[in-house]
């Protein structure tokens, strides 16, 4: 059996993160830290995963509070992982937020940016030392940023203007820039950084209006966490194919 990797998935008590945790534990022998904003919801998600997968070892799943809008939870989560494990092999930055504020565009943009960009940066920054401490062989030691083709400048320039989810789209463009920053920062450390678009999946984020099941999107996340190596760093994928920046 391959070495068990320690993976943190943010926003893993539901949606894409939940199913990514399921696939990583049942098919790839990972121990998954189930990132959640509310510990009780995290515990419920773990219980549901264990019930749905009876052979699964309970030690492979552990809920951990980490809220992109609350700095103290980010600091506490990083300190907890450092104290208990001393390292982290893989970080999947899955958690995101979007709230539509009628006639309050500034509030809408600021809220989305604070969560999707600033929060993700603070989480990644706090966990980089633990990723550097990882001794995992390839394809471990990596960060996966979950983005969207809505944030692709190249795609935006090739189609009619899209007004729906405008604030969300712009924050995803900024998130891609953040991923580029970490790509350059961590390349010499041998840490792979990739971006993935899971597709338009039915999740709480879009009020379940997506056209694909979250299980499908989760497979895209897992592929980025388990396949390839440094040859993938700085690249953006959807359905296994590169997405233009």
C-alpha positions as CSV (number, residue, x, y, z in Angstrom):
1,X,0.0,0.0,0.0
2,X,1.2,3.5,-0.9
3,X,2.2,5.9,1.8
4,X,-0.8,7.6,3.4
5,X,-0.8,11.3,2.6
6,X,-2.2,14.0,4.9
7,X,-4.5,16.3,3.0
8,X,-6.5,19.3,4.1
9,X,-9.6,20.1,2.1
10,X,-11.2,23.4,3.0
11,X,-15.0,23.6,2.8
12,X,-15.3,19.8,3.0
13,X,-18.4,19.3,5.0
14,X,-20.6,19.6,1.9
15,X,-20.5,19.8,-1.9
16,X,-17.3,19.3,-3.9
17,X,-15.1,19.2,-0.8
18,X,-17.2,16.5,0.8
19,X,-17.0,14.2,-2.2
20,X,-13.3,14.9,-2.7
21,X,-12.8,13.8,0.9
22,X,-14.7,10.6,0.1
23,X,-12.7,9.8,-3.0
24,X,-9.3,10.6,-1.4
25,X,-10.0,8.3,1.5
26,X,-11.7,5.4,-0.2
27,X,-9.6,5.3,-3.4
28,X,-6.3,6.9,-2.6
29,X,-5.4,6.1,1.0
30,X,-5.3,9.7,2.2
31,X,-6.0,10.9,5.7
32,X,-8.3,13.9,5.2
33,X,-8.7,16.8,7.4
34,X,-12.3,17.9,6.8
35,X,-12.1,21.7,6.8
36,X,-15.4,23.3,8.0
37,X,-16.6,26.5,9.5
38,X,-18.7,24.8,12.1
39,X,-17.3,21.8,14.0
40,X,-20.7,20.1,14.4
41,X,-21.3,20.2,10.7
42,X,-17.8,18.8,10.2
43,X,-18.5,15.9,12.6
44,X,-21.8,15.2,10.9
45,X,-20.0,15.1,7.5
46,X,-17.5,12.6,8.8
47,X,-20.2,10.5,10.3
48,X,-22.1,10.5,7.0
49,X,-18.9,9.5,5.1
50,X,-18.2,6.6,7.5
51,X,-21.7,5.4,7.3
52,X,-21.7,5.5,3.5
53,X,-18.3,3.7,3.3
54,X,-18.3,0.9,5.9
55,X,-14.8,-0.4,5.2
56,X,-13.4,3.1,5.8
57,X,-11.0,3.5,8.8
58,X,-12.4,6.3,11.0
59,X,-8.8,7.5,11.6
60,X,-8.7,8.6,7.9
61,X,-11.1,11.5,8.5
62,X,-10.8,14.3,11.0
63,X,-12.9,17.5,11.1
64,X,-11.1,20.7,11.7
65,X,-12.5,24.2,12.0
66,X,-11.0,26.7,9.4
67,X,-13.1,29.6,8.3
68,X,-11.8,31.8,5.5
69,X,-13.4,34.9,7.1
70,X,-12.1,34.3,10.6
71,X,-8.3,34.7,11.0
72,X,-8.2,33.2,14.5
73,X,-9.6,29.9,13.1
74,X,-6.9,29.9,10.4
75,X,-4.1,30.4,12.9
76,X,-5.6,27.8,15.3
77,X,-5.9,25.2,12.5
78,X,-2.3,25.7,11.4
79,X,-1.1,25.4,14.9
80,X,-3.2,22.3,15.6
81,X,-1.8,20.6,12.5
82,X,1.7,21.6,13.4
83,X,1.4,20.3,16.9
84,X,-0.3,17.0,16.1
85,X,1.3,16.1,12.8
86,X,4.2,18.5,12.1
87,X,3.6,18.6,8.4
88,X,0.9,18.7,5.7
89,X,1.3,16.9,2.3
90,X,-1.6,18.4,0.3
91,X,-3.8,21.5,0.6
92,X,-6.9,21.7,-1.5
93,X,-8.2,25.3,-1.4
94,X,-11.8,24.4,-2.1
95,X,-13.8,26.7,0.2
96,X,-15.4,29.8,-1.5
97,X,-18.2,32.2,-1.0
98,X,-20.5,34.4,-3.0
99,X,-23.4,36.5,-1.8
100,X,-25.5,38.6,-4.1
101,X,-26.5,41.9,-2.5
102,X,-29.2,43.6,-4.5
103,X,-28.1,47.1,-5.5
104,X,-25.0,46.9,-3.3
105,X,-22.2,46.1,-5.8
106,X,-19.5,47.3,-3.5
107,X,-20.6,45.1,-0.7
108,X,-21.0,42.1,-3.1
109,X,-17.5,42.5,-4.5
110,X,-15.8,43.2,-1.1
111,X,-17.5,40.2,0.6
112,X,-16.6,37.8,-2.3
113,X,-13.0,39.1,-2.5
114,X,-12.5,38.9,1.3
115,X,-13.5,35.2,1.3
116,X,-12.2,33.9,-2.0
117,X,-8.9,35.7,-2.3
118,X,-7.8,37.2,1.1
119,X,-9.1,34.2,3.1
120,X,-7.5,31.7,0.7
121,X,-4.2,33.6,0.8
122,X,-4.2,33.6,4.6
123,X,-4.9,29.9,4.7
124,X,-2.2,29.0,2.2
125,X,0.3,31.4,3.8
126,X,-0.3,29.8,7.3
127,X,0.1,26.2,5.9
128,X,3.1,26.7,3.6
129,X,5.6,25.9,6.4
130,X,3.9,22.6,7.0
131,X,3.9,21.8,3.3
132,X,7.6,22.5,3.2
133,X,8.0,20.1,6.2
134,X,6.3,17.3,4.2
135,X,8.5,14.3,3.2
136,X,5.9,12.9,0.8
137,X,7.2,11.5,-2.5
138,X,5.7,12.6,-5.8
139,X,2.8,13.2,-6.4
140,X,2.5,14.7,-2.9
141,X,3.6,18.1,-1.7
142,X,1.1,20.2,-3.6
143,X,-1.5,23.0,-3.4
144,X,-4.7,22.9,-5.5
145,X,-6.6,26.1,-6.0
146,X,-10.3,25.5,-7.0
147,X,-11.2,28.2,-9.5
148,X,-13.6,28.7,-12.4
149,X,-13.4,29.4,-16.1
150,X,-15.5,32.4,-15.2
151,X,-12.2,33.9,-14.0
152,X,-10.3,33.2,-17.2
153,X,-9.4,36.5,-18.9
154,X,-8.8,34.6,-22.1
155,X,-12.3,33.1,-22.0
156,X,-13.9,36.4,-21.0
157,X,-12.4,38.1,-24.0
158,X,-13.8,35.4,-26.3
159,X,-17.5,35.6,-25.4
160,X,-20.3,38.1,-24.9
161,X,-20.2,40.0,-21.6
162,X,-21.5,37.9,-18.6
163,X,-23.3,39.9,-15.9
164,X,-24.3,37.0,-13.7
165,X,-21.9,36.2,-10.9
166,X,-19.7,39.2,-11.9
167,X,-18.3,39.7,-8.5
168,X,-17.6,35.9,-8.2
169,X,-15.9,35.9,-11.6
170,X,-13.6,38.8,-10.8
171,X,-12.6,37.2,-7.5
172,X,-11.7,34.0,-9.3
173,X,-9.5,36.0,-11.7
174,X,-7.7,37.4,-8.6
175,X,-7.5,33.9,-7.1
176,X,-5.7,32.7,-10.3
177,X,-3.2,35.5,-9.8
178,X,-2.7,34.3,-6.2
179,X,-2.1,30.8,-7.5
180,X,0.5,32.2,-9.9
181,X,2.3,33.9,-6.9
182,X,2.5,30.6,-5.0
183,X,3.6,28.8,-8.2
184,X,6.7,31.0,-8.4
185,X,7.2,31.2,-4.7
186,X,7.3,27.4,-4.1
187,X,8.7,26.0,-7.3
188,X,12.2,25.7,-5.9
189,X,10.8,23.9,-2.9
190,X,9.4,21.2,-5.2
191,X,5.8,21.9,-4.3
192,X,3.3,21.6,-7.2
193,X,0.7,24.3,-7.5
194,X,-2.2,23.8,-9.8
195,X,-5.6,25.4,-10.6
196,X,-8.7,23.4,-11.4
197,X,-12.1,24.3,-12.7
198,X,-14.6,21.6,-11.5
199,X,-17.3,22.7,-13.9
200,X,-20.8,24.1,-13.1
201,X,-21.8,21.7,-10.3
202,X,-24.9,21.8,-8.3
203,X,-23.8,23.1,-4.8
204,X,-24.9,25.4,-2.1
205,X,-22.8,28.1,-3.6
206,X,-25.1,28.4,-6.6
207,X,-28.3,27.4,-4.8
208,X,-28.0,24.0,-6.5
209,X,-28.6,25.4,-9.9
210,X,-25.5,23.7,-11.4
211,X,-25.9,21.3,-14.3
212,X,-23.4,18.6,-13.1
213,X,-23.4,16.6,-9.8
214,X,-20.8,17.6,-7.3
215,X,-19.4,14.1,-7.4
216,X,-18.1,14.9,-11.0
217,X,-16.5,18.1,-9.9
218,X,-14.9,16.4,-6.9
219,X,-13.2,14.0,-9.3
220,X,-11.5,16.9,-11.0
221,X,-10.2,18.1,-7.6
222,X,-8.9,14.7,-6.7
223,X,-7.1,14.3,-10.1
224,X,-5.2,17.5,-9.4
225,X,-4.2,16.2,-5.9
226,X,-3.1,12.8,-7.1
227,X,-1.8,12.9,-10.6
228,X,1.4,14.2,-12.2
229,X,4.1,16.2,-10.4
230,X,6.1,19.4,-10.9
231,X,5.4,19.2,-14.7
232,X,1.9,20.4,-13.8
233,X,2.8,23.3,-11.6
234,X,1.5,26.7,-12.7
235,X,-1.1,25.1,-15.0
236,X,-4.9,25.2,-15.0
237,X,-7.1,22.3,-15.9
238,X,-10.7,21.4,-16.6
239,X,-11.7,17.9,-17.7
240,X,-8.1,17.0,-17.9
241,X,-7.3,19.7,-20.4
242,X,-5.5,23.0,-19.9
243,X,-7.5,26.1,-19.5
244,X,-6.2,29.4,-20.9
245,X,-5.4,32.1,-18.3
